[in-house]
Amino acid sequence: MTFDMATLTVIAVLGLLGIGLYGLLIVRNLIKVVIAMQIMVKGAMLALILAGRAAGQMQTGQAIALTVIVADTIVSVVALALAVQVRRCFGTLDAEALTTLRR
């Protein structure tokens, strides 16, 4: 049983999206939530590259994936900076403990 590159890529995309979604649903630590979102974005980037390859526009898929990398890095830096500030102010990174946001 052999798989071609497109099938393996689809399996990788679904795996990354599934792992990321599982992480978002289960984990309450803010830093781990950012990591789970990163995993999901990597799956979406693979899907963009695969779609570009399937359409015969490999360069377009790669350019869009590069744009996603830049935007995702900015979002991650801001989210991690926010998590650091939440830890400093409230003493916890648990999202459940931050639902009231009262001292």
JOKAVEN-V830911 format. One line per field, one symbol per residue. ss: DSSP state (2 for helix, 1 for strand, 0 for the rest). A space follows every 50 residues. Layout:
ss=???
This chain:
ss=00002222222222222222222222001222222222222222222222 22220002222222222222222222222222222222220001022200 000
